[in-house]
């Protein structure tokens, strides 16, 4: 996938063009589970993770999740099916926004300690 295609992909994801189910389950749940497993495997084999590496992992996850969460919200706005799925998605996203806000403040604290 070239640079232009990646920008196009992230633009489409950000604008909610992939649909609600695909955005939430594939680009939200599956990608984040894969990311968490990858980071944990990395930490398992590398016994002393530096604060810089942890900050980098957190920044990458934060950047991706801001794009995904905005896209999921947009996909929920465009969704034409049952309103229950829209409400559940928006509740999930509000909880995720709070979790990421807490993570962001922890990241800032880590940066200040360096």
C-alpha positions in Angstrom: 0.0 0.0 0.0 1.5 3.3 -1.1 1.6 6.6 0.8 -1.3 8.0 -1.2 -3.4 4.9 -0.6 -2.7 5.1 3.2 -3.8 8.7 3.3 -6.9 7.8 1.4 -7.6 4.8 3.8 -7.1 6.9 6.9 -9.2 9.7 5.4 -12.0 7.3 4.6 -11.8 5.8 8.1 -11.9 9.2 9.7 -15.0 10.2 7.7 -16.8 6.9 8.5 -17.0 5.6 5.0 -16.5 1.9 5.9 -19.9 1.5 7.7 -20.7 1.1 11.3 -20.1 -2.6 11.9 -16.8 -2.7 9.9 -15.5 0.4 11.6 -16.2 -0.7 15.1 -15.5 -4.4 14.9 -12.6 -4.5 12.4 -10.9 -1.2 12.8 -11.7 -0.7 16.4 -11.9 -4.0 18.3 -9.7 -6.2 16.1 -7.0 -3.7 15.4 -6.8 -2.7 19.1 -6.6 -6.3 20.3 -3.9 -7.0 17.8 -2.0 -3.9 18.9 -2.3 -4.8 22.6 -1.1 -8.4 21.9 1.8 -7.1 19.8 2.9 -4.6 22.5 2.7 -7.3 25.2 4.7 -9.8 23.2 7.3 -7.0 22.6 7.4 -6.3 26.3 7.6 -10.0 27.1 10.7 -10.6 25.0 12.3 -7.2 25.9 12.7 -7.1 29.6 13.5 -3.4 30.0 11.2 -1.2 27.9 12.4 2.4 28.0 10.0 5.3 28.8 10.6 6.6 25.2 9.4 3.3 23.7 6.4 3.3 25.9 5.6 6.9 24.9 6.0 6.0 21.3 3.6 3.1 21.6 1.1 5.3 23.4 1.4 8.1 20.8 0.9 5.7 17.9 -2.2 4.1 19.6 -3.6 7.5 20.5 -3.2 8.8 16.9 -4.8 5.7 15.4 -7.6 5.7 17.9 -8.5 9.3 17.5 -8.9 8.6 13.7 -10.9 5.4 14.4 -13.1 6.9 17.1 -14.0 9.9 14.9 -14.7 7.5 12.0 -16.9 5.3 14.2 -18.9 8.4 15.4 -19.3 9.5 11.7 -20.3 6.0 10.7 -22.9 5.9 13.5 -24.3 9.3 12.3 -24.7 7.8 8.7 -26.1 4.4 9.9 -29.6 3.7 8.6 -30.3 0.5 10.7 -31.6 0.1 14.2 -31.1 3.0 16.5 -29.9 0.6 19.2 -26.6 0.1 17.4 -26.1 3.8 17.1 -26.8 4.4 20.8 -24.5 1.5 21.8 -21.7 2.7 19.6 -21.9 6.3 20.9 -21.9 5.0 24.5 -18.8 2.9 23.8 -17.1 5.9 22.1 -17.8 8.2 25.0 -16.3 5.7 27.4 -13.3 5.3 25.0 -12.9 9.1 24.9 -12.7 9.3 28.7 -10.2 6.4 28.8 -8.0 8.1 26.2 -8.2 11.4 28.0 -6.9 9.7 31.1 -4.2 8.0 29.1 -3.3 11.4 27.5 -2.8 12.9 31.0 -0.6 10.0 32.0 1.4 10.4 28.9 1.9 14.1 29.7 3.0 13.2 33.2 5.5 10.7 31.7 6.9 13.3 29.4 7.4 15.7 32.2 9.3 13.1 34.2 11.9 12.6 31.4 
